[in-house]
């Protein structure tokens, strides 16, 4: 019986074929038997390649956010990216987003990141994720950390050169529940 890799809720799961029809929303991304009679079609190989590229982009953006070089975070966005920020009436372009995030030079992001969902559909993908933790002042160590929690949807698009980039960051900071 073939076993397929199934991408579901941020995890790659092994899924025996007999259960695949009953599996929740997900996408087959490959087979552990590429050289056997259970070969992987070219379409599935392409999806697996896209999965790796999108995961690398998302993890790279998260790592850049946590690093001391926050400016690198913007390298993961397209030039025409837009941010939908909390309490803003209009979308923000990359120039305005850079100005907004200038405060990050004074803080270290001590946050966990959870990727709740990732869907790839052709040349578009979306990722639903949360950040939870604290912003700790770099210079004034006597200052208490700032609690930070945000929920995001990142929309990604494959660019003309084949590279994936984030084109939208839709986020909110829910109030205390």
N, C-alpha and C positions, 0 to 999 in steps of 0.2 A: 504494500500500500504506500503510495507516495505521501510525503510530508511536505507541506508548503510553509513558507514563512508568511505570516499574516501580520500586517502593520495595523495595530489597534491601540488607541489611547496612548500614544507616545512610546509604545513598546513593540518590539518585533517578537511575535509569539510563534512557536511551532504549532501547526494545525494539521492533523491528519485529514486527508482528503474526504473521508467519510463524514467529517463534521463541518467541512467548509460551507456547505449549503446552509447550515444552521448558525454559522458564526455571525456575530453582530457586525455592524458597519466596519468595513476594513478593505484592504486591497492586498492581493497577492503580490509579493515583490520578488519571488524567486523560488527555486527548488534546491534542496541540498544534493540533488542528483543531476547536475548539468550534463554529464556525459552519458547518462543512462537513457532508457526509453522514456523517462519522465523529463524530457529536455525542457529548457527554459526558452520560451519564444523570444524573438528580438524585442517585441513590445514589452515583455516582462523585464528583460535586461535593461531597457531604456528606463523603465520605471525605477528599477533598483539603483541605477546611476543617478537619477534625479533625487531619489530618497537620500542617498549619501551626500549629494551636493547641498540639498536643502538642510539636512541635519548639520552639516559642517558650517553653513552660513549662520544658522540659529545659535549653535553652540559658540561660534566665534563672536557673534554680537553680544551674547551673554558674558563671555569671558572679557571682552573689551569693556563692557559696562563695569565689571568688577575690578578692572585693572587701574593703575595710576595714570594710564594714558587713555582717558575717556574719549578724547578726540578721535581715536581709532574706531570708535563705535559707529561714527557716521560713514565710514568706508563700506559698511554693509547695506547702505541705503542708496537708492537710485538718485540721480541729480534732481529729478522731479518728485521726490518723495513728499508726502504730506503727513502731518501729525494731527490727530483729533484729540486735543488735550482736555482734561476736565476743566469746566468753568470757562471755556473759551467759546465765543460765538462763531469764530471762523477757523478754518484749517490753517495750519502753520507750515510754511515751507522749510527747507533744510537750513537756510540762512537764519531764520527766526528760531528754529530749534537749537542751532548752535549757540545763539545768544541766551536762550532759556537755560540750557544745560551748562553755562559757564560756572555756575555755583558748584558744580561737581569737582572743580579743582581744589576745593577746600575740604572735601569729604572723601572718605573711603566707604565704598558700598559693601557692607557686611550683610549680604542677603542670600537667601536661598531662592532658586528658580525652579518652578515646576512647569513642565510642558504637558498640558492636559490633552492636547489634540493637535494632530498635524495631518493635513489633507493635501495631496498633490493631484491636480486635475489639469493635464496638458501643460501649458506654459504658465499656469497660475497655481499658487499654493497658499494655504493659510495655516497659521499656527496660533493656538490659544494657550496663553501662558500667564503665570503669576510670579510676582517678585514679592518676597516677604522678608523683612529684617530691619536693619538699622543703618542709618548714615552716621558714621563716626567722624568727628572733626579731626583733620590731620594735624593742625598746628596747636590748637587750643585743647589739649587733652583733658583739661578740667571741665570742659563743657560736656553735658550729658549727650548721649546719642539721640538722634531723631528717629522715631518709629516711622517706617516706610512700608506701605503695602499697596500694590497696584495690580490691576488685571488688564491684560493686553490682548488684542488680536493684531497679529502682524500679517499683512497680505504681501505676498512675494510674487514677483514675475520674472520669468526668464527673459533676459535682455537680448538684444539682437546678436550680441557676441557669444550667447550661450550661457553667460554667467547669471546666476540667480541673485536678485537684490530685493530688499524690503522696499515696497512702494508706499505702504500705509502702516502707521502705528496708531491704532485706535485704543485708547486706554482710559481707565477711570481709577479713582482712589475712593473706594466705598467708605462710607462713614462707619462709625462704631455701631455694630448691630446688637 
